[in-house]
């Protein structure tokens, strides 16, 4: 899309955005306002951030965000848009959880904007060690400003009945190589050959969805494996309460929010030691499920499933203990209190 067309599209969106914006009630009586941002295909991260900055300003009617404290989710594009549109006296905080920061920093303009962002924000939080490591390597002069804080997870929705057997597998995530989805299908085929009652639901979109669908058909597993594509988050949480086992064979995770959500929903987990999960589940690995090494094969997953199923059948797990520990660290109340103490350090 050429510059003239892009400007025309942004101008049109600016006129319509007040009609398109819609509010969704959230916790504590607050409203979350959604509004559309037009983004040219293939736009680099730096240009995308300036794009969000301009379109947020248009949505605000060229007025600053009317708040003493502003929190942004991820540094680019949201954090940049926030610092550029905040009141001069406002405190701006940013939480970063993106697992693809190294790709972001391949764009020189993005590096420049992120550097300025870190200099200007009041507080900056990373959700895991991997995010902190990437940021510290890229911006060593800002290392002292990068703090740790987790993503919040809801622990208040129970499943209709506890898991009694690990037959219904569930995967939630992108259909990309980084998530180990190819190996997951092959591992499921091995386990399904031993127990034809097993099923697998793989939720998500990505370039591997069509090839995986073809591979499932080739293996004769179309009746046992469902690939519904992308679904709303609330529907994903419902699936967690309906399935027996969350299988997450990712090659790399900064935190592993889906894993904590699965345990919160009462599911055992079979997950790789891919960065975040082994830290998130420290001390409750056996209570929550089974952790396996990152290996480029299907057997590591299928062998892990057999071990977990053997333990589950003989003595069960201790999901209640796992839930209690995780809620104390990652529940909404715990994370909200952590944010509040940082946002308002002088409050009682």
N, C-alpha and C positions, 0 to 999 in steps of 0.2 A: 504494500500500500504506500503510495507516494505521500510526501509531507502535506500537500494541499488537501488531499482526500482525508488524511488523518485529522487535520485541523477541523475540517468540515464535520466529520463524525463526532469529534469531541464537542464541538459547538452545539450540535444537535442534541447530544446526550446531556449537555449542561442545561438545556432548556427543559428536558423531559425528566431529569433526575429527581426533582422534588415530587413528581407524581409516582415515579417508580420506587422511591424509597419506602420501606415498610418497617414497622416496629414489631419486635417480638419481646414479650415480657420475660424477664430472667429473675435471678435471685434478688431478694432484698428490695423488691419494688422497682428495680432498674429496668430500663428498656434497652434492647439491642436493635440498632437501626442498620438495616441492610440497604445498600444502594449499588447500582451497577457501574462498573468501570470498563470502558471500551479499551481493549488491548490489541494492537496489531499483532498478527501472527509472527512468531519468531523474534519479538522485541527483546533486546538484551536487558539484563537486570537493572542496570543504571538508568536506562531510558524508561523502563517500566516504573521505576520509583518516582522519577520526575512526572511521569504520566499520572500516577496515583496522587501525587501532591497537587497537581493542577485540578484534577477532577474532584478531589475532596474539597478544595477551595471553592469550586463552582457549586458543589452541593451545599456548602455552608453559606452561600451568598456572599462570598468574599469577606467573611467575618471569621475571626479566630474561633477555635473550639472553646465554648464557654464553660471551662472547668479548671479548677485549681490543680488537679492531678489528672494526667492522661496516661493510659497504659496502652502499648501497642504490641500486637502479636507478631513476632518476627521482625528482624531489623529492616530488611528490604522486601517489599516496598512499603509496608505499613509503618515501620518506625520512622522512616524518612518523611513520609507524608504527615506523621504526627508532629514531629519537631518543627516542620515548616509551617504548620497550621495551628500550633498551640499559642496560647496567650504568652506574652513576654514573661509574665510572672509565674507561669505554670511549671509544675514539676512533671517531667516526662520520663516514664519508665518503659523499658522494652524487655520482653521475654523472647529468647531465641531458641527454637527447637529444630530448625531445618537440618536434615541430614545431608543436604546437597550443597553446603556452604563452599566447599572447594570448587564446585562448578560455578557458583556465583562469583567467586574471586578470580575467575579467568577473564572477567570483564573489567578492564582498567577503570572505567567510570564507576562501576559498582564498588570497587575497592576504595576509590576516592570518597564516595558518598558514605560508605560504612565507617571510614576513618573519621569523617566529620560528625557522623551520628554518635559514635562512641564518645567523642569529645564534648558533645552538647547535652547528652541525656543526663538526668539526675541519677538514674540507676539503671544497670543493665544486668539481666539474669540469663544464664544458660541452664538448660534442663538436664544436662548430663556431661560426663567427662569428655566424650568425643567432641561435642560442640565447643567446650572450653578449650580443648587442645588445638582445634583448627583456628579458633579466634586468637588464641595466645600466640600461635606461630605466625599468623598474618599480621597481628597488631601487638607486638611485644610491649610497645610503649603504653598500651591500655590494659595490660594484664591485670593490674591491681583493681581495675574498675569492674571486671567481669565476675559477678557473684553467681551462686548456684541456687536454683529454686525449681521444684518439680511442677509438672503439669497436674492439674486437679482431676480427680476421678470420682464419679458418683458410686457410693456403696449402699444406697438405700432401696434398690429394686431387687427383690428376691425372685428366684425362679419358682415355678409352680411345684416342682418336686426335685429332690436332690438327684445328682447323677448316680446311677447304679451300675452302669457298664459303659465302656468306652467304645461305642459303636459308631456314633455320628460325629465325624470329624468336621471341623470348621476352619477355614483360612479366611482372613480379612486383610486386604492390602493390595498394593499395586501388582499388576501382572508384568513384572520385570525380572531380569536375571538376578538383580541384587537381592531379591526376596527369596530366592531358592525355590521358586514355584515349579520349575522343571523337575527338580529332584523330588519335590513333594508328590507330583503325579506318579512318578516311577515307584516311589516308596509305597504309596497307597495301593498301586497295582500288586506289589509283592504281598502286602498284608491282606488285600482282598482275596488273593488266591488261596490264602489260608482260612479266611473267614468271609464268605460271600455276603454276609449280612451287613458288612461295613458300608457306610456311605461317606461321601466327601462333598461339602459345599465350599466352593472357592469364589469369594465375593471380591470384585474389584475390576478395574479396567487397566489397559496397558497393551503394549505391542505384542505381548505373548499370549493374549487371550485367545485369538483365533488359532495359532499353532497348538496351543494346549487343548483346545476343543477338538482339533483334528487328531491329536495324539490320544486323547481319551477314547475317541471313536475307534481308532486303530487298535487300541488295547481291549476293545469290546466292553468298555466300562460306562457307556453313555447312560445306562439306567442307574448307575451307582454314583456318578459324579455330576454335579450341577454347577454351571458357571453363569450365574445370573447377571453378571456385570456390576456396575456401580449401583448402590442403593443408599437411601438416606441413613444418617447416623442412628436415628431412633430405631429403624428397622434392623440395623446391624446389631444393636443391643438386644432386640427381641430374639434374633437368631442365636445370640450367645446364651440366652436363657432356655433355648430349645435344643441345643446341641450338647454333646457329651465331652468333647475334647477340642481345645484350641491348639492347632498345629501351626507354628510360626518359625519356619526354617530360614530366616533372613541371614544374609551374609554380614550385615552391618546395621546396627540401630543405635541412635543416640540415647534413647530412653526406653522405648517399647511400651507406649501407652496402651496399645491394643491388648497386650499381655496382662497388664494390671486390670483393664476393663473386663477381660475374660474371667479372671479370678474373682473380681467383684461380683460378676454374674453367676458365680458358683461353678465355674468350669475348671477342671484340671488343665494344665498346659504342658505341651511338648515343644520346647523352644531351644534355639541355638544360643551358645555363649558368643554373642556377636557384638559385644560392647556394653550396651545398656542393661540387658536383662539380668546378667549375672550379678550386677550391682543392685538392681532393683529388687531381686529376689534373694539377696544375701541373707543367710540364716533360715530361710524357709523353702529352700530348693526342693527338698523331699516332701515337704508338706503340701506344696503347690502343684507338683508334678515332676517332670524330668527335664533336666538340661543336658544338651548334647553339644559336642564340638562342631564347629563349622568345617565340614568336609565336602568335597566335590563328588559326592556319590549319594545314591538313594539308601544304601544300607545303613548309614549312620542314623537316618530317620526311622527306618523300619525296625532296626535293632532297638532304638530308644523306645519306640512304641511297645515292643514286646516286653521290655523291662518294666515300663510303666504299667502295662496291663497286668503283668505278674504281681507287682506290688499292690496294685489297686484291688485285684481279686483276693489277695491273701489278707491284707491288713488295712486296706483303704489308705487315704491320705488324711491330712488335717487342714482342710480348706478353711475352716473357721479360724484357726490360728493364723493362717496366711492372710485372710481378709482383715483380721484385727490389726496385724502389724502394718499392712499396706494402708489401711484407712487412717492410721495414726500418722503416717508420713505423707500420703497422697490424697486423702479425702478432701472434699471441698472446704470443710471447716479448718483443717490444718493448713492448707495452702492459703486460704483467705487470711488467716491470722498472720501468716508469714509476710504476705504482701502488706497487710495493714501496718504491721510494725515498721516496715521499711518506708512506706509512703508517709506515715504520720508518726515519726519517731518521738515526738514530744507529747503524744496523747497518753493518757493514763492506761 
